[in-house]
Amino acid sequence: NTSPNSHYIEDKDIIKIEGVSGLPQNLSRATVTGTTTLVCTDIAYSTGYTLIPPSTVTRYNQGVHIRAVVTAFGKQVVLVSTVSPYSFDVAPFLRTGLIEQAKPAPALNTITSAGGNMAYTYSVQLQEWGLNAAGVPEAFISSGSTVNNSNLQAYMAYPLLDYLVSSTATGKVLNSLPYLKVGRNTTVLVSYAFDNATGVPGIFLKRIAGGSVNDINYSGIAGDKVLTLGVQIGNDDKLLVRPTLGGVPKGVEYEIYPSDISGHVVRWRSRNGAVETLEVLATDEEVAVSATQWRKENSIGDMVGERVNTMTFEITDGRIADALVDGWGFEVDDKPASLVERRLITNSRGVEIQRIKLQW
């Protein structure tokens, strides 16, 4: 009993008791029973304890952390903060989830929506975690309210409004390349952003083979702001892809041409989050298998038998090179890769060439 003074201790705090003789320990977990009363949960009561003024009881929470249970995309991760001031970083977990959610996977010749208003909700449940009076970790001391955030932009690197334009020009292409030459059986994903104020969004596909022209409109759902079409050029001579709004073609056209080369399929994400596709012939390829590497005597070796593929190719279109350098999430033949070099060279005829090197 601290009467007449309030103790200002919160329930489950660790407290330090000074000026009391005979105690088995001077740290305890407090159960608050009133503004001037509390119970030391791990110190048994005894009439043998003696006050030696000045006697004090103070909060002593040096070992307390905050445990955050983060839920998003149907997954959970548990993060434990630093000691006060409490902080933890949920960004790596959310970034991984966003990439998985953002990658569109439409079936061939169908469209998929990247989701309504493009906001994904994640929640954080905060729970106190710390050491008890004996210095032993004790979890779930108390739990706070759940924090919800529904303003997370999942598809694009910048706010959605940066890509939406007026209803007279609705349907901005998110892919950075204005046209594409790709193998006939390679699936290309074309993504558009929409202003949904004036109609149902969709994607219009025109297939051209000789004198034959086949028009198809793939319709989305009112409210969709990003649609992605999965398409192959097949036996056609050319494909033209445009967005539609209320069935009327609008916006920027995307052109796809056939390429009869057989090369590596390179994919990456543009700064807008759209998947770009490029089929390239390698000018130089190398496969390296690493040996055991010893970091110090008697240590465990690492990188045993690890295979590294390196591919170099050259392109003359500066827009493609710029799109590559601005990109992220590279894949070569559906395997995760990294862009390790971009170099500008000039050939004997004075043509500027971009030399690109990827590893996977």
C-alpha positions in Angstrom: 0.0 0.0 0.0 1.5 3.3 -1.2 -1.2 5.5 0.3 -1.5 8.4 0.4 0.6 8.5 -2.8 -0.5 6.9 -6.1 2.0 4.4 -7.4 1.4 5.0 -11.2 2.3 1.3 -11.8 0.5 -0.5 -14.6 -0.8 -4.0 -14.4 1.9 -6.6 -15.2 4.8 -4.1 -14.9 8.0 -5.4 -13.4 8.7 -3.3 -10.3 11.8 -2.7 -8.2 11.3 -2.5 -4.4 13.9 -0.6 -2.3 13.9 0.2 1.4 12.4 -3.1 2.5 14.5 -5.7 4.4 14.0 -9.4 4.4 12.7 -9.7 0.9 13.8 -12.8 -1.0 14.2 -10.6 -4.1 13.7 -6.9 -4.9 12.1 -7.4 -8.3 8.6 -8.6 -8.9 5.7 -8.7 -11.4 2.9 -6.4 -10.2 -0.8 -7.0 -10.2 -2.5 -3.6 -9.7 -5.5 -3.7 -7.4 -5.9 0.1 -7.0 -4.3 3.5 -7.5 -2.4 3.1 -4.2 -2.3 -0.7 -3.9 -0.7 -3.6 -5.8 0.3 -7.2 -5.3 3.8 -8.6 -5.8 2.8 -11.8 -7.7 6.1 -13.6 -7.2 7.0 -12.6 -3.6 5.1 -14.5 -0.9 3.6 -12.4 1.9 5.4 -12.4 5.2 5.2 -10.4 8.5 9.0 -10.5 8.7 9.5 -7.8 6.1 10.6 -4.5 7.6 10.4 -1.0 6.1 13.6 1.0 6.1 12.6 4.4 4.9 12.8 5.9 2.4 11.0 2.9 0.9 10.2 3.1 -2.9 8.5 1.0 -5.6 9.4 1.9 -9.2 8.6 0.6 -12.6 11.6 -1.6 -13.8 10.8 -2.7 -17.4 14.2 -2.8 -19.0 13.6 -6.3 -20.4 10.3 -5.6 -22.0 9.8 -5.7 -25.8 6.7 -5.4 -27.9 5.8 -8.4 -30.0 4.0 -7.6 -33.2 1.9 -10.3 -34.9 1.5 -9.0 -38.5 -1.2 -10.5 -40.7 -1.5 -9.8 -44.4 -2.2 -11.8 -47.6 -3.4 -14.8 -45.5 0.0 -15.1 -43.8 1.4 -14.1 -40.5 4.8 -13.2 -39.2 5.9 -12.5 -35.6 8.3 -9.6 -35.0 9.8 -8.6 -31.7 10.8 -5.0 -31.2 13.9 -3.5 -29.8 14.0 -2.6 -26.2 12.4 0.8 -25.4 12.0 2.9 -27.5 10.0 0.1 -29.2 10.3 -0.3 -32.9 10.0 -3.1 -35.5 10.1 -3.1 -39.3 7.2 -4.8 -41.1 8.3 -3.6 -44.6 10.3 -6.8 -45.6 7.3 -9.0 -44.8 4.8 -6.7 -46.6 7.1 -6.3 -49.6 7.3 -10.1 -50.1 3.5 -10.4 -49.8 2.9 -7.5 -52.2 5.1 -9.0 -54.9 3.3 -12.3 -54.6 -0.1 -10.6 -54.7 0.8 -8.2 -57.5 2.1 -10.8 -60.0 -0.9 -11.3 -62.3 -1.3 -14.9 -63.6 -4.2 -14.8 -66.1 -4.9 -17.8 -68.3 -4.1 -17.4 -71.9 -6.4 -14.9 -73.6 -8.2 -13.9 -70.4 -7.9 -10.9 -68.2 -7.4 -10.7 -64.5 -8.1 -7.8 -62.1 -5.4 -6.7 -59.7 -8.1 -5.8 -57.3 -10.7 -3.1 -56.7 -9.3 0.1 -55.3 -5.8 -1.5 -55.2 -5.7 -1.4 -51.4 -4.6 -4.4 -49.4 -5.3 -4.5 -45.7 -2.8 -5.7 -43.1 -3.1 -5.8 -39.4 -0.7 -5.6 -36.5 -1.6 -7.1 -33.1 0.7 -5.7 -30.4 1.6 -7.8 -27.4 4.0 -7.1 -24.5 6.8 -9.5 -24.1 9.6 -9.4 -21.6 11.5 -10.8 -18.7 9.8 -11.7 -15.4 11.3 -10.6 -12.0 13.6 -13.6 -12.1 15.0 -12.6 -15.5 13.2 -15.4 -17.4 11.5 -14.5 -20.7 7.7 -14.3 -20.2 5.6 -13.8 -23.4 2.1 -12.3 -23.8 2.2 -10.2 -20.7 -0.6 -8.1 -22.2 -2.0 -7.4 -25.6 -3.1 -4.2 -27.2 -5.6 -3.4 -29.9 -5.2 -4.5 -33.5 -3.9 -1.8 -35.9 -5.4 -2.1 -39.4 -4.1 -0.3 -42.5 -6.1 -0.4 -45.7 -4.2 2.1 -47.7 -1.4 -0.1 -48.9 -0.7 0.3 -52.7 0.0 -3.3 -53.8 0.6 -3.1 -57.6 2.5 0.1 -58.4 5.5 1.8 -57.1 3.7 5.1 -57.0 0.2 6.2 -55.9 -2.5 4.9 -58.3 -3.6 8.5 -59.1 -0.3 9.0 -60.8 -1.3 6.6 -63.5 -5.1 7.3 -63.9 -5.9 9.9 -66.5 -9.1 11.7 -67.5 -12.1 9.8 -68.9 -11.4 11.1 -72.4 -8.0 9.2 -72.4 -8.7 6.5 -69.9 -6.6 3.4 -69.9 -2.9 4.1 -69.5 -0.6 1.2 -70.3 1.6 0.3 -67.4 4.1 -1.7 -69.4 7.0 0.6 -70.2 7.7 -0.8 -73.7 5.5 0.6 -76.5 5.9 -2.5 -78.6 7.3 -6.0 -78.3 8.8 -8.7 -80.6 8.5 -12.1 -78.9 8.4 -15.8 -79.7 5.1 -17.1 -81.0 4.5 -19.3 -78.0 5.7 -16.9 -75.3 2.9 -15.6 -73.1 2.9 -11.8 -72.8 1.2 -9.9 -70.0 -0.1 -6.4 -70.8 -1.4 -4.3 -67.9 -3.6 -1.2 -68.0 -4.7 1.3 -65.4 -8.3 2.7 -65.5 -10.4 5.5 -64.3 -13.6 3.6 -63.5 -15.9 6.6 -63.3 -17.5 6.3 -66.8 -18.0 2.6 -67.5 -16.8 -1.0 -67.3 -13.1 -1.4 -68.1 -11.8 -4.0 -70.5 -9.0 -4.9 -72.9 -9.5 -4.9 -76.7 -7.4 -7.4 -78.7 -7.0 -7.1 -82.5 -5.4 -10.2 -84.2 -4.1 -9.6 -87.7 -3.1 -12.5 -90.0 -2.7 -11.5 -93.6 -6.0 -9.9 -94.7 -7.8 -11.5 -91.8 -8.6 -9.4 -88.8 -10.2 -10.7 -85.6 -11.4 -8.3 -82.9 -12.2 -9.5 -79.3 -13.0 -7.4 -76.3 -12.3 -8.9 -72.9 -14.4 -7.2 -70.3 -13.6 -6.7 -66.6 -15.9 -5.7 -63.8 -17.0 -2.2 -62.9 -14.6 -0.9 -60.2 -11.5 -2.6 -61.5 -8.6 -0.2 -61.8 -5.9 -2.5 -63.1 -6.5 -5.2 -65.7 -3.9 -7.6 -67.1 -4.3 -9.6 -70.3 -2.3 -12.8 -70.9 -1.9 -13.4 -74.7 0.3 -15.2 -77.3 0.8 -14.1 -80.9 0.6 -17.7 -82.2 0.3 -17.8 -86.0 -0.8 -14.1 -86.3 1.4 -11.4 -88.0 0.6 -8.8 -85.4 -1.4 -8.1 -82.3 -2.8 -4.8 -81.2 -3.9 -4.4 -77.6 -5.9 -1.4 -76.3 -7.9 -0.6 -73.2 -11.7 -0.1 -73.5 -14.2 1.7 -71.3 -17.8 0.8 -71.7 -16.8 -1.2 -74.8 -15.2 1.8 -76.5 -11.5 1.5 -77.3 -9.5 4.2 -75.6 -6.0 5.0 -74.3 -2.6 3.8 -75.5 -2.1 1.0 -78.0 0.4 -1.8 -77.3 1.9 -3.7 -80.3 3.2 -7.3 -80.3 5.1 -8.8 -83.3 6.2 -12.4 -83.9 9.8 -13.4 -83.5 10.9 -16.7 -84.9 14.2 -16.8 -82.9 14.5 -19.3 -80.2 16.2 -17.6 -77.2 16.0 -17.0 -73.5 12.8 -15.4 -72.2 13.6 -12.5 -69.9 10.9 -11.1 -67.6 11.1 -8.2 -65.1 8.8 -5.7 -63.5 8.6 -2.1 -64.7 8.6 0.8 -62.2 4.8 0.6 -62.6 4.7 -3.1 -61.4 3.7 -4.4 -64.8 5.5 -7.6 -66.1 7.7 -6.9 -69.1 8.8 -9.7 -71.5 11.7 -9.9 -73.8 13.1 -12.8 -75.9 16.8 -12.5 -76.5 19.7 -14.4 -78.1 22.7 -14.6 -75.8 26.0 -13.4 -77.3 27.9 -15.1 -74.4 26.9 -17.7 -71.9 28.8 -19.2 -69.0 28.0 -21.7 -66.3 30.1 -21.8 -63.1 29.9 -24.3 -60.3 31.5 -23.0 -57.1 33.8 -25.0 -55.0 33.9 -25.2 -51.2 35.0 -21.9 -49.6 36.6 -21.8 -46.2 36.1 -18.7 -44.2 38.6 -19.7 -41.5 40.4 -22.7 -40.3 38.1 -25.6 -39.1 35.0 -23.7 -40.2 32.1 -25.2 -42.0 32.4 -24.7 -45.8 29.7 -23.0 -47.8 28.6 -22.6 -51.5 29.4 -26.2 -52.2 28.4 -27.1 -55.8 26.3 -23.9 -56.3 25.6 -23.2 -60.0 25.7 -19.7 -61.4 24.5 -19.0 -65.0 25.7 -15.8 -66.7 24.2 -14.5 -69.9 25.2 -11.5 -72.0 23.1 -10.1 -74.8 23.1 -6.9 -76.9 20.3 -4.6 -77.9 20.2 -1.4 -79.9 16.9 0.0 -78.7 17.7 2.4 -75.9 14.1 2.3 -74.5 14.4 -1.4 -73.9 17.7 -0.9 -72.1 16.3 1.9 -70.0 13.3 -0.2 -69.1 15.7 -3.0 -68.0 17.7 -0.8 -65.8 14.7 0.7 -64.2 13.2 -2.8 -63.6 13.3 -5.2 -60.7 12.2 -8.8 -60.1 14.2 -10.2 -63.0 13.6 -13.8 -64.3 15.4 -15.8 -67.0 13.4 -18.7 -68.3 11.1 -18.4 -65.2 14.1 -18.5 -62.8 14.9 -15.6 -60.5 17.9 -13.5 -61.9 19.8 -10.4 -61.3 21.0 -7.6 -63.7 24.7 -7.3 -63.0 26.0 -5.1 -65.8 24.8 -2.6 -68.4 27.5 -1.2 -70.7 27.2 1.1 -73.7 29.5 0.2 -76.7 29.8 1.3 -80.3 30.3 -1.2 -83.1 32.5 -0.7 -86.2 29.6 0.9 -88.1 29.1 3.5 -85.4 25.9 1.9 -84.0 25.4 2.3 -80.3 24.7 -1.0 -78.6 23.7 -1.7 -75.0 25.4 -4.8 -73.6 23.4 -6.4 -70.8 24.6 -9.1 -68.4 22.2 -11.2 -66.3 23.0 -13.9 -63.7 20.7 -16.6 -62.3 
